[in-house]
Structures are given as structure tokens and as C-alpha cells.
Amino acid sequence: MQKSQNLAKLATDALHDLKALDLITLDIRDVTTLADTMIICSGRSNRHVKSLADSIVKSAKQNDVSYVKTEGEKEGDWVIVDLADVIVHIMLPTVRSFYNLEDLWEPLQDTKKQNIK
């Protein structure tokens, strides 16, 4: 748990440093085994999206994070940075609006929380 919190902070700090837009963090531990945390944000342009992803990767490597994978950096409209326990989706606003990941994941969290009560 502490490891995933540290990874999430590392990623969000890197994103805030380069002014990521509309950043949200979702706790997905109770919904899937894929990861503990999902971070979703937007970049202003393809170059900004790539720079945000590069910033996370650079910060992760500086902090000796053992697992760092990226996907989509060539196109730059949607880049995924996989830190094992934390998955970061960085998208152009139009791509983010189209795929609407928030609406896919947040209702699952709400349902899970309601079932616990």
C-alpha cells in the first residue's frame, strides 16, 4: 500500500510540475487487480502529452522504480505510463472526452462502496 501511494505521489508531482490539466486520481484496488491507483489527466498538445509522460518516467528512474513501461508516446494523443501499482493515462482533451475513462471507472467504485455499507 505504501509503495503504491509513493508511486502515485511521484506521478502526480511530476504531472503538476508540468501543469497537467484536469488531473484525477482513482483508487481502483477494490475493483480490479490491475493496479491500486489510476491517474487520468490531459495535456494541451501532443508535445505536452509526451512531455508529461517523459517527466513521470524520468522521475521514476531517478527514484529507482523497478517497473516502468510506456505505450503511445509515438503518436502522443494518449500515452499510458505503467508503474505496476499505478497506471497513468495522459490524453489530449478530445481523446479523453471520447473514451471517458472516468465514467467507466467511477461508477464501479461507487457500487463497490455501496455494497460495503
Beta strands, then each sheet from edge to edge (+ up, - down):
strand 1: 21-27
strand 2: 37-42
strand 3: 69-71
strand 4: 78-82
strand 5: 86-91
sheet 1: 1+ 2- 5- 4+ 3-
end
